[in-house]
C-alpha cells in the first residue's frame, strides 16, 4: 500500500527503540474468517488491518501479536486499503464505491463519502494520503478520486480525476495499489491485469508508463514506497518485487525479489523499522468462518 516521507521518518526514529525491546512474532494472527486486505502501521508497533468482506478493522500489536476488532463489521461496508491521518482511519470501500472514515482511537464511524458516481461497476481499492488529500484507485474505472483534506484535517467534497496519457482501461482488475512521491505531486499506481506501473500527475491525471525495461509486475497489488525503492506485492505469485525508480518516477529496474514460504496470496504491505509486514489475503482459499489469516513479518 503506500508511504510518504513523514511516515518514513517516524518509522526510522521509532524503530530502534521498538525493535530493541523484545522479539516480534513472525506470524501475527488475525480473526478467523476476517478476509483481510489493507494494512496500516502507525508510528509504534500498532497496526490496523481492514476486512474486505465486512468493513471491520482490526487493531493489533506487532510486538505481542495480540489485538482486537476496533471497527465492528457492518452491512454494506468494506475496508480495503486504509490510511491513518489526523487520528482517523480512511478506508477504501471496494464495491460500495465509497470512502469510510473512523476514529483510530475508538473505532467510531465519523463520515462516509460516495466517490463513484453513476451506474456501472466500481471497486474503490486503495488509498494514499498526501498533503492535500486522500487519493483512491478504482479497479473498474479510468479515474482516481480525491478527497480533499484541509490544513487542520477538515474533509472536503470528493471529486473524480479522469486518467489520460498512457493509461488504458483493460478487462480484469485495473489500478490497484497506490503511493505518492514525498511532495505529493506524483502518484504511482499498479495495473493488476497488465503488471504495468504508472506515474500520474496529481494535478491533471495524466499518466505516464513507468519503463521497467520490458519487465512487468504481474498481479501487482499493494505498494510501498521507501525513498526510491518501490515494493510491489504480486499477490497470486506469492512474492514482492523491489523496483528501484528513477529520479522522475517514470523509469525503474527490478533489483530483487522477496520470497517467503509463509506468504499465502499477500495483498498489501507496510514497514516498521527494517522489517516489512504483508497481509495474507488468501484469495485462492475459499473463505469460511474458520479460515485463518495472518500478517507475515518479512526481513528485507
Helices and strands as residue ranges (DSSP letters): H 5-20, E 27-30, E 36-41, E 46-51, E 57-61, E 67-71, E 82-85, E 88-92, E 98-103, E 109-114, E 124-129, E 133-138, E 143-148, E 159-162, E 164-165, E 175-180, E 186-191, E 196-201, E 206-209, E 220-226, E 229-234, G 235-237, E 239-245, E 252-258, E 266-272, E 275-280, E 293-299
